[in-house]
Amino acid sequence: MTDDKVAVQQWQVSAEYAGQRIDNFLLTRLKGAPRSLIYRIIRSGEVRVNRGRIRAEYRLQAGDELRIPPLRLAAVENTPLQPGRGLAQALELRIIHEQDGLLVLNKPQGLAVHGGSGIQCGAIEALRQMRPHYAFLELVHRIDRDTSGLLLLAYKRQVLLEAQAALQRAETVKCYQAVLIGTLPQKRLRIEQPLYKYTLPSGEMRVRVDAAGKAARSDFVRQWQSHSLCGVEVRIHTGRTHQIRVHARSLGHPVLGDEKYGLEAENLQWRLKGRQKGWNRLFLHAGRLELAMPSGVLAFEVPADAGMQELWRQGMQGLLEV
């Protein structure tokens, strides 16, 4: 709906949400509600927990009774978006792990992890509709829309917190495959350059290497090079937005197919050359992940799509033409 009043909502908190702050809970459940509105209705006492007023930092308990006032939300739709049948079937086949509160998806290139900015249905919205029996389903982390590969989600809140903590540890292994434009003179390169997020006049977010940014480390290991391209495995030790793409650009060797930080002429050349081979993509794939959970070390590995695999194979065998 666009400008209709929503009735008073009564929710009972399940065990999955126990321990979560009320403000974060409402931001997740009231899609489209601005943060300022969430805090206003909490401060004013319009949000009630067990019939009493609470503060924004209140942590929910299992069994809490929530009362949410009628809200006028222009951005909220009355009916949840349904993923197309083709998308749902494709995602079902790409779920590689679903147990003990963790769901792991081999996300296809071109699918956003969540809706917004003109994208109606992302991976998280689709999976929530595909798994209506999960009272809780949240992203553990994010990867770019045009990057394929491993995406972690949690359907238990405790597992969400454990997985997010695990991703921050130094021993966690996060490895990507990437095809770069040009050739690297060294087999191994460690890039430690801070990354700073900024906004273009158009409102689009970008990232650049800047001393004012956050620390970031990427280790590049060359796997092959053939004429004007090279294949690398990249292990990231931090998880900054567009980290590999911006670090690769700082080397003078951007990721092939990168429309934000890449080289337009080279991207077009390879897109035309591989028109029938599926080479019209960003050649970046989150292929391997190892993280230490309380239950033990979990390791996942997924292949890239056929187009990227074929270019990689030709590169390894020295068959790519100039």
C-alpha positions in Angstrom: 0.0 0.0 0.0 1.1 3.6 -0.5 -0.7 5.7 2.1 -3.0 3.6 4.1 -3.1 3.2 7.8 -1.8 -0.1 9.3 -3.9 -1.5 12.2 -2.4 -1.9 15.7 -0.1 -4.9 15.6 0.3 -7.3 18.5 3.4 -9.6 18.4 4.6 -12.2 20.8 8.4 -12.5 20.8 9.7 -16.0 20.0 12.9 -17.5 21.5 14.7 -16.7 18.2 14.6 -13.0 19.0 15.4 -13.1 22.7 18.3 -10.8 23.5 17.8 -8.5 20.5 17.4 -4.8 21.1 13.8 -3.5 20.4 15.0 -0.8 18.0 16.9 -3.3 15.8 13.9 -5.7 16.0 11.5 -3.0 14.7 13.9 -1.9 12.0 13.9 -5.4 10.7 10.2 -6.1 11.0 8.8 -2.7 9.9 10.3 -2.6 6.4 10.3 0.9 4.9 10.0 2.6 8.3 12.7 5.4 8.7 15.0 5.0 11.6 13.8 8.4 13.0 10.2 7.1 13.1 11.2 3.9 15.0 12.9 6.0 17.7 10.1 8.5 17.9 7.4 5.8 18.6 9.7 4.2 21.2 10.4 7.5 23.0 6.7 8.5 22.9 5.6 5.3 24.5 3.6 4.2 21.5 5.5 1.0 21.4 4.6 -1.1 24.5 6.2 -4.3 25.8 4.0 -6.2 28.2 1.8 -3.1 28.4 4.7 -0.9 29.6 7.0 1.7 28.1 10.6 0.7 27.2 13.8 2.4 26.0 15.4 1.8 22.6 18.1 -0.3 24.2 15.6 -2.7 25.8 16.5 -6.3 25.0 13.6 -8.6 24.1 12.7 -11.7 26.2 11.0 -14.8 24.9 7.3 -14.4 25.4 7.3 -10.6 25.5 4.0 -9.1 24.2 4.6 -6.2 21.9 2.1 -3.5 20.8 3.0 -1.5 17.7 0.9 1.6 17.0 -0.9 2.2 13.6 1.8 3.6 11.2 1.6 5.4 7.9 4.4 4.0 5.8 4.7 5.0 2.2 7.4 2.5 1.4 5.8 -0.6 2.9 3.8 -3.0 0.8 0.9 -4.8 2.3 1.6 -8.0 0.6 5.2 -9.5 0.8 6.9 -9.8 -2.6 6.9 -13.3 -4.0 9.9 -14.5 -5.9 9.2 -15.7 -9.4 8.9 -19.4 -9.8 12.1 -19.6 -11.8 14.0 -17.7 -9.1 12.7 -19.9 -6.3 13.6 -23.1 -8.2 17.0 -21.8 -9.0 17.7 -20.8 -5.4 16.5 -24.1 -4.0 19.1 -25.9 -6.1 21.8 -23.5 -4.9 21.3 -24.1 -1.2 24.3 -26.1 -0.2 23.8 -26.3 3.5 20.8 -25.9 5.8 21.1 -27.2 9.3 21.9 -26.2 12.9 20.5 -22.7 12.3 22.7 -21.9 9.3 21.7 -21.7 5.6 24.4 -21.4 3.0 23.6 -20.2 -0.6 25.7 -20.3 -3.7 24.3 -16.9 -4.8 24.1 -16.4 -8.6 25.8 -13.4 -10.2 23.3 -10.5 -10.7 21.1 -11.2 -7.7 21.2 -8.6 -5.0 21.4 -9.9 -1.4 18.4 -7.7 -0.4 15.9 -5.4 -2.0 16.2 -1.6 -2.2 17.3 1.1 -4.6 14.9 -0.1 -7.3 15.5 -3.8 -6.5 12.2 -5.3 -5.4 13.3 -8.8 -4.4 16.7 -9.9 -3.3 18.0 -13.2 -2.0 16.9 -12.6 1.6 13.3 -11.6 0.6 13.1 -14.6 -1.8 14.3 -17.1 0.9 12.0 -15.7 3.5 9.1 -16.5 1.2 10.5 -19.9 0.4 10.9 -20.7 4.1 7.8 -19.3 5.7 8.2 -21.7 8.7 11.3 -19.9 9.8 10.3 -17.2 12.3 13.8 -15.7 11.9 16.0 -15.5 8.8 18.7 -12.9 8.5 21.8 -12.2 6.4 25.0 -13.1 8.3 27.0 -10.9 5.8 26.7 -9.4 2.3 28.4 -9.7 -1.0 27.9 -7.5 -4.1 25.0 -8.0 -6.4 27.4 -8.8 -9.3 29.6 -11.1 -7.3 28.6 -14.8 -7.2 29.3 -17.3 -4.6 29.0 -18.1 -0.9 26.4 -16.2 1.1 25.6 -17.1 4.7 22.2 -16.6 6.4 21.0 -17.7 9.8 17.5 -18.9 10.9 18.5 -18.9 14.5 19.5 -15.6 16.2 22.2 -17.2 18.4 23.8 -18.7 15.2 23.6 -15.3 13.5 25.6 -13.8 16.3 28.1 -16.7 16.4 28.7 -16.6 12.7 29.1 -12.8 12.6 31.7 -13.1 15.4 33.5 -15.9 13.6 33.8 -13.8 10.4 35.7 -11.2 12.4 38.4 -13.6 13.6 41.8 -13.7 12.1 41.7 -17.4 11.4 38.6 -17.2 9.2 39.4 -18.0 5.6 37.5 -15.9 2.9 38.8 -16.7 -0.6 37.6 -15.4 -3.9 38.5 -16.1 -7.5 38.9 -13.1 -9.7 40.0 -12.4 -13.3 42.0 -9.1 -13.6 42.8 -7.0 -16.6 46.5 -7.1 -17.4 49.3 -9.3 -16.0 50.8 -9.3 -12.5 54.6 -9.3 -12.4 54.6 -11.0 -8.9 52.9 -14.3 -8.0 52.0 -13.0 -4.5 50.9 -9.5 -3.5 49.7 -8.2 -0.2 47.6 -5.1 -0.4 47.1 -3.1 2.8 45.3 0.1 1.9 42.5 1.9 3.8 39.2 2.2 2.1 36.9 5.2 2.3 33.2 5.2 1.3 31.8 8.3 -0.3 28.8 9.4 -2.3 28.7 10.7 -5.8 26.4 13.8 -6.7 24.0 11.2 -8.2 23.6 9.6 -4.8 25.5 6.5 -5.8 28.0 5.1 -3.2 31.6 4.5 -4.2 34.8 3.5 -2.4 38.4 4.7 -2.9 41.8 4.2 -1.3 42.1 6.9 1.2 44.1 7.4 4.5 40.8 8.6 6.1 39.2 5.2 5.4 39.1 1.9 7.3 42.0 -0.5 7.3 41.7 -3.3 4.7 44.0 -6.2 3.7 43.7 -8.4 0.6 46.3 -11.1 -0.4 46.4 -11.8 -4.1 48.0 -15.0 -5.4 48.3 -15.3 -9.2 47.0 -18.6 -10.6 47.6 -18.0 -14.3 48.1 -15.2 -16.8 47.5 -15.3 -20.5 48.1 -12.4 -22.8 46.0 -9.5 -21.4 44.3 -11.2 -18.4 45.3 -13.0 -15.2 43.5 -15.2 -12.8 44.0 -14.7 -9.1 42.9 -16.1 -5.8 42.2 -13.4 -3.3 42.0 -13.9 0.5 40.5 -11.0 2.3 41.4 -10.4 6.0 38.8 -7.7 6.4 35.3 -7.3 4.9 35.1 -3.8 3.5 32.6 -2.7 0.8 34.0 -3.4 -2.7 37.3 -4.3 -1.1 38.7 -6.6 -3.7 37.5 -4.4 -6.6 39.1 -1.3 -5.2 42.3 -3.0 -4.2 42.6 -4.5 -7.7 42.0 -1.1 -9.3 44.7 0.4 -7.0 47.2 -2.1 -8.6 46.2 -0.9 -12.1 44.6 -4.2 -12.8 40.8 -3.9 -12.2 38.5 -6.9 -12.1 37.3 -7.9 -15.6 33.6 -6.8 -16.1 33.7 -4.2 -13.2 31.5 -1.3 -14.4 32.2 0.8 -11.3 36.0 0.6 -11.0 37.0 -1.1 -14.3 38.2 -0.3 -17.8 35.3 0.3 -20.1 37.1 -0.6 -23.4 38.5 -3.8 -22.1 35.3 -4.9 -20.5 33.5 -4.3 -23.8 36.1 -6.2 -25.8 35.8 -9.3 -23.7 32.1 -9.1 -23.5 31.8 -9.1 -27.3 34.5 -11.9 -27.5 32.6 -14.1 -25.1 29.1 -13.2 -26.0 28.1 -16.8 -26.4 30.1 -18.0 -23.4 28.5 -16.1 -20.6 31.4 -13.6 -20.2 29.2 -10.6 -19.7 29.6 -10.5 -15.9 31.8 -9.3 -13.1 34.5 -11.9 -12.8 34.6 -12.2 -9.1 33.4 -15.3 -7.2 33.3 -16.0 -3.5 34.4 -19.6 -3.7 35.7 -20.7 -0.4 34.9 -20.0 3.3 36.1 -21.5 6.5 35.0 -20.3 9.9 35.3 -21.6 13.4 31.9 -22.0 15.1 31.3 -23.2 18.7 30.2 -26.5 17.2 33.5 -26.8 15.2 35.1 -25.5 12.0 32.7 -25.2 9.0 34.2 -25.2 5.5 32.3 -24.5 2.3 33.4 -24.4 -1.3 31.4 -23.7 -4.4 32.3 -23.5 -8.1 31.6 -20.4 -10.3 29.1 -20.5 -13.1 29.9 -22.2 -16.4 31.0 -18.9 -18.1 33.6 -18.0 -15.5 34.8 -21.6 -15.3 35.3 -21.7 -19.1 37.4 -18.5 -19.1 39.4 -19.7 -16.2 40.1 -23.1 -17.9 41.2 -21.3 -21.1 43.4 -19.1 -19.0 45.0 -22.0 -17.2 45.7 -23.7 -20.5 47.0 -20.6 -22.2 44.2 -20.7 -24.8 42.9 -17.1 -24.5 43.4 -15.0 -27.5 44.6 -11.4 -27.4 
